Amino acid sequence: MKKVVFCLSIVSVLLFMFIMNKSIEISNWNADNHPIATVYLSNDTSFKVELYPEEAPNTVNNFIYLAQSHYYDGTKINRILPNYLIQAGDPIGNKKGFPGYYIKSECRYNGVNNRLKHKKGTLSMARSETFNTEGSQFFILLQDDWQLDGKYAAFGRIIEGMEYVVELGEAGVNVDYTPVKPIQIDTIKVENYEAVYEMPSVLSVQEVLAQDD
């Protein structure tokens, strides 16, 4: 009898935890809680991005932290694959720039249950072929690409101004896929609804190099 009562107690606890987790998940999906980033470009256009901290919390934290630190101000669109994606966030401009640290790849293939799909208008973190090498660079898809799902850390989606991003993807490019006519991010302003986004959880260069040993 005691065993039956004990088992029922365990089931009750697990059921309670499940209900609590579901309510938290639903609460997190409230669009009013999602940070909104407005990206202002040097060609006098802008676009708005809805960020999803419930899917990639540290990635969103990192993006907002860098934006509010004015890290992205003056950085150029450093890569355009016509009608496929544009890439930005490199302070150097040679596709190798990063903020001096890395963050974990918040994607399914790296142990994080990130459910965001890589459809048109999605923001996702750029990285090397190795996981956990994201820093500040991100890309925006100009078309759906489900093959990226689970492999790259998607963290936001354009909700306004997608037509301007599409225009960028149609611009002329050099042989290294940099735009013929340079375009830069003037600044990124974030409406975070009073949430605080401080220094993200980071990995040092040494830690990332050690994971390949």
C-alpha positions as CSV (number, residue, x, y, z in Angstrom):
1,M,0.0,0.0,0.0
2,K,2.8,2.4,0.9
3,K,4.4,1.7,-2.5
4,V,1.1,2.6,-4.3
5,V,0.8,5.8,-2.3
6,F,4.5,6.7,-3.0
7,C,4.0,6.0,-6.8
8,L,0.8,8.1,-6.8
9,S,2.7,10.9,-5.1
10,I,5.5,10.8,-7.7
11,V,2.9,10.9,-10.5
12,S,1.2,13.9,-8.8
13,V,4.4,15.8,-8.6
14,L,5.3,15.1,-12.2
15,L,1.9,16.1,-13.3
16,F,2.1,19.3,-11.4
17,M,5.6,20.1,-12.9
18,F,4.2,19.3,-16.4
19,I,1.3,21.7,-15.9
20,M,3.5,24.4,-14.5
21,N,5.9,24.1,-17.4
22,K,3.1,24.2,-19.9
23,S,1.7,27.4,-18.3
24,I,5.2,29.0,-18.4
25,E,5.6,28.0,-22.1
26,I,2.2,29.5,-23.0
27,S,3.0,32.7,-21.0
28,N,6.4,33.0,-22.8
29,W,4.7,32.9,-26.2
30,N,2.7,36.1,-25.4
31,A,3.8,38.4,-28.2
32,D,3.7,41.3,-25.9
33,N,6.7,39.9,-24.0
34,H,8.9,39.5,-27.1
35,P,11.6,42.1,-27.5
36,I,11.4,44.1,-30.8
37,A,14.6,45.3,-32.4
38,T,14.5,48.0,-35.1
39,V,17.5,48.0,-37.4
40,Y,18.3,51.3,-39.0
41,L,20.4,51.2,-42.2
42,S,22.5,53.8,-44.0
43,N,20.2,53.8,-47.1
44,D,17.4,55.4,-45.0
45,T,15.4,52.2,-44.6
46,S,14.7,50.1,-41.5
47,F,13.2,46.8,-40.5
48,K,11.7,45.4,-37.3
49,V,12.6,42.0,-35.8
50,E,10.7,40.1,-33.2
51,L,13.1,38.2,-30.9
52,Y,12.3,34.9,-29.2
53,P,14.1,34.4,-25.9
54,E,12.0,31.3,-25.0
55,E,13.7,29.5,-27.9
56,A,17.3,30.9,-27.8
57,P,17.6,32.9,-24.5
58,N,21.3,33.5,-24.4
59,T,21.4,34.2,-28.2
60,V,18.7,36.9,-27.8
61,N,20.5,38.2,-24.7
62,N,23.7,38.5,-26.6
63,F,22.1,40.3,-29.5
64,I,20.4,42.8,-27.3
65,Y,23.5,43.3,-25.1
66,L,25.6,44.1,-28.2
67,A,22.9,46.3,-29.7
68,Q,22.4,48.3,-26.5
69,S,26.2,48.6,-26.3
70,H,26.2,50.2,-29.8
71,Y,28.5,47.4,-31.0
72,Y,26.6,47.1,-34.3
73,D,26.6,50.8,-35.0
74,G,28.6,51.5,-38.2
75,T,29.1,47.8,-39.1
76,K,28.6,46.9,-42.7
77,I,26.4,44.3,-44.5
78,N,29.4,42.0,-45.1
79,R,27.9,39.3,-47.2
80,I,25.1,38.9,-49.7
81,L,24.1,35.7,-51.4
82,P,21.7,37.0,-53.9
83,N,18.0,36.1,-53.2
84,Y,19.2,33.7,-50.4
85,L,20.6,35.6,-47.4
86,I,22.4,38.7,-46.2
87,Q,24.9,38.6,-43.4
88,A,25.9,41.4,-40.9
89,G,27.4,42.0,-37.5
90,D,31.1,41.9,-38.4
91,P,33.0,44.8,-36.9
92,I,36.0,44.1,-39.1
93,G,34.2,43.5,-42.4
94,N,36.1,40.4,-43.5
95,K,33.6,37.9,-42.2
96,K,35.9,37.0,-39.3
97,G,35.1,39.7,-36.8
98,F,33.7,38.8,-33.4
99,P,33.3,40.5,-30.0
100,G,36.2,38.7,-28.4
101,Y,34.1,35.8,-27.1
102,Y,31.8,33.1,-28.3
103,I,28.4,31.8,-27.2
104,K,26.8,28.4,-27.2
105,S,25.0,27.3,-30.4
106,E,21.4,27.3,-29.2
107,C,20.1,24.7,-31.7
108,R,18.7,21.2,-31.6
109,Y,21.9,19.5,-32.9
110,N,23.8,21.1,-30.0
111,G,21.4,20.0,-27.3
112,V,19.0,23.0,-27.2
113,N,15.3,22.5,-28.0
114,N,15.0,25.5,-30.3
115,R,11.9,25.1,-32.3
116,L,12.2,28.1,-34.7
117,K,12.2,27.2,-38.4
118,H,14.5,28.7,-40.9
119,K,11.9,30.3,-43.1
120,K,12.0,33.6,-45.1
121,G,12.7,36.5,-42.8
122,T,14.4,34.5,-40.0
123,L,17.4,35.8,-38.2
124,S,19.9,33.2,-37.2
125,M,23.5,33.2,-35.9
126,A,26.4,32.8,-38.3
127,R,29.2,30.5,-37.2
128,S,32.1,28.4,-38.4
129,E,31.7,24.7,-39.2
130,T,32.1,24.1,-35.5
131,F,29.3,24.6,-32.9
132,N,29.7,27.2,-30.2
133,T,31.6,29.7,-32.5
134,E,28.8,32.3,-32.6
135,G,29.8,35.8,-31.6
136,S,28.1,38.8,-33.2
137,Q,27.5,37.9,-36.8
138,F,24.0,37.0,-37.9
139,F,22.2,36.3,-41.2
140,I,18.7,36.9,-42.5
141,L,17.1,34.4,-44.9
142,L,15.5,35.7,-48.1
143,Q,13.9,32.3,-48.7
144,D,12.9,29.2,-46.7
145,D,15.8,26.8,-46.0
146,W,14.6,23.9,-43.8
147,Q,18.1,22.2,-44.1
148,L,19.3,24.8,-41.5
149,D,16.8,23.8,-38.9
150,G,18.4,22.4,-35.8
151,K,21.9,23.2,-37.1
152,Y,21.9,27.0,-36.6
153,A,20.6,29.1,-33.8
154,A,17.5,31.0,-35.1
155,F,16.4,33.7,-32.7
156,G,14.2,36.2,-34.5
157,R,11.9,37.0,-37.4
158,I,11.3,40.1,-39.4
159,I,7.8,41.5,-38.8
160,E,8.1,44.8,-40.7
161,G,10.2,46.1,-43.5
162,M,11.0,42.8,-45.2
163,E,10.7,44.5,-48.6
164,Y,13.8,46.5,-47.8
165,V,15.8,43.4,-46.8
166,V,14.7,41.7,-50.1
167,E,16.0,44.8,-52.0
168,L,19.4,44.3,-50.3
169,G,19.4,40.7,-51.5
170,E,19.0,41.9,-55.0
171,A,21.9,44.3,-54.9
172,G,25.0,43.9,-57.0
173,V,27.8,42.0,-55.3
174,N,31.6,41.6,-55.7
175,V,33.3,38.3,-56.3
176,D,33.6,37.9,-52.5
177,Y,29.9,38.5,-52.1
178,T,30.3,41.9,-50.5
179,P,27.8,44.5,-51.8
180,V,29.1,46.7,-54.6
181,K,27.5,49.6,-52.9
182,P,28.4,49.5,-49.2
183,I,25.5,49.5,-46.7
184,Q,25.9,49.7,-43.0
185,I,23.9,49.4,-39.9
186,D,23.5,52.9,-38.4
187,T,22.1,51.6,-35.1
188,I,19.8,49.0,-33.6
189,K,17.2,50.1,-31.0
190,V,15.5,47.5,-28.9
191,E,12.1,47.7,-27.1
192,N,12.6,45.1,-24.3
193,Y,9.6,45.9,-22.2
194,E,11.6,46.7,-19.1
195,A,13.4,43.3,-19.2
196,V,17.1,43.5,-18.4
197,Y,19.7,42.1,-20.8
198,E,23.2,42.1,-19.4
199,M,26.4,40.4,-20.4
200,P,25.5,37.0,-21.9
201,S,26.9,33.6,-20.9
202,V,30.1,33.4,-22.9
203,L,32.8,30.9,-24.0
204,S,36.4,32.0,-24.2
205,V,38.5,31.4,-27.4
206,Q,40.5,28.8,-25.3
207,E,37.3,26.9,-24.4
208,V,36.2,26.7,-28.0
209,L,39.6,25.6,-29.2
210,A,39.7,22.9,-26.4
211,Q,36.4,21.4,-27.6
212,D,38.1,20.3,-30.8
213,D,40.9,18.5,-29.0
